[in-house]
Amino acid sequence: MKKQINEGIINMITITVSANDTAARYGSGLIEVFATPAMIGLMENTAQSSVAELLPSGSITLGIEINAKHLKATPVGMKVTCKSVLTKVDGKKLSFNIQAWDEKGEIGTATHIRYIVNAAKFMEKLKNT
């Protein structure tokens, strides 16, 4: 039986901010707070892992667009939780709404688009370009 990817799929991931997740480490800023690129990476990971087990064999999703707002700083050692909701399925195009919050409240929001692709075919195309 073929697995279905339907709107409404929810996924949550919680991390503890480490020195590796900071703006100073990413080079996106100069202080030791949760970096915007780290938040975006967490958002994309939360979305992609929500559907990973439902994909056809050999397929993955690739992020092609993210519109994110980083609303508040989070210090090292604090937990951050990210929640993705699959809001639309249009063939191979998947749209998500994503929220992130730390122990004190909301820190970020995003809309995100991913496409389902065959991993081997995608990599082969890259070799020929």
C-alpha positions in Angstrom: 0.0 0.0 0.0 1.4 3.4 -1.0 1.9 5.8 1.9 0.0 9.1 1.6 1.4 12.6 2.3 -1.5 14.6 3.5 -2.0 18.1 4.7 -2.0 18.4 8.5 1.2 16.4 9.2 2.8 17.8 12.3 6.3 17.3 13.6 8.2 18.8 16.6 11.9 18.8 17.4 13.5 20.2 20.6 17.1 21.0 20.9 19.3 22.6 23.6 21.2 25.6 22.2 24.9 24.9 22.3 28.0 27.0 21.5 27.9 25.4 18.0 24.5 27.0 17.4 25.5 30.6 18.1 25.7 33.6 15.8 29.4 34.0 16.8 30.1 30.4 15.6 28.1 30.7 12.4 29.6 34.1 11.6 26.2 35.6 11.3 26.8 37.9 14.3 29.2 38.5 17.1 27.5 37.2 20.2 26.8 33.9 21.9 23.0 33.6 21.1 21.0 31.2 18.9 21.9 32.1 15.3 19.3 32.8 12.7 21.0 30.3 10.3 20.8 27.6 13.1 17.1 28.4 13.7 16.4 28.1 9.9 18.3 24.8 9.8 16.2 23.5 12.7 13.0 24.7 10.9 14.0 22.9 7.6 15.0 19.8 9.5 11.7 19.7 11.3 9.8 20.0 8.1 11.8 17.5 6.1 11.8 14.9 8.8 8.0 15.1 9.1 7.5 13.5 5.7 10.7 11.5 5.3 9.3 8.1 6.1 6.3 8.6 3.8 8.4 9.2 0.7 8.8 6.6 -2.1 12.1 4.6 -1.9 15.0 6.7 -3.0 13.2 10.0 -2.6 14.0 13.0 -0.4 12.7 16.5 -0.1 14.7 19.6 -1.0 14.0 23.0 0.5 13.6 25.7 -2.2 12.2 28.6 -0.3 12.0 29.8 3.3 10.6 33.1 4.6 11.6 33.3 8.2 11.4 35.9 11.0 13.8 35.6 13.9 11.9 37.5 16.6 13.9 37.1 19.8 17.4 36.0 21.0 17.9 32.7 22.9 20.9 32.1 25.1 23.2 29.1 25.1 21.8 26.3 27.3 18.1 27.1 26.7 15.8 24.6 25.0 14.3 25.5 21.6 11.3 23.7 20.2 10.3 23.8 16.6 6.9 22.7 15.1 6.1 22.2 11.4 2.7 21.8 9.9 2.2 20.6 6.4 -0.3 23.1 5.0 -0.5 22.2 1.3 0.4 19.3 -1.0 0.5 20.2 -4.7 1.9 17.2 -6.5 5.6 17.1 -5.5 5.5 20.6 -3.9 5.0 20.7 -0.1 4.2 23.9 1.8 4.8 24.2 5.6 4.1 26.7 8.4 6.7 26.6 11.1 7.0 28.1 14.6 9.9 28.1 17.0 9.9 29.0 20.7 12.3 28.8 23.6 11.5 28.4 27.3 10.3 32.1 27.5 8.1 32.2 24.3 8.0 32.5 20.5 11.4 33.2 18.8 10.6 32.6 15.2 8.1 31.9 12.4 8.4 30.8 8.8 6.7 29.5 5.7 8.7 26.9 3.8 8.4 25.1 0.5 10.0 21.7 -0.2 9.9 19.5 -3.3 10.0 15.7 -3.5 12.8 14.5 -5.7 14.6 11.2 -6.5 18.0 11.7 -4.7 20.1 9.7 -7.2 18.5 11.4 -10.3 19.0 14.8 -8.7 22.7 14.1 -8.0 23.2 12.7 -11.5 21.8 15.9 -13.0 24.3 18.0 -11.0 27.2 16.0 -12.4 26.0 16.8 -16.0 25.6 20.6 -15.5 
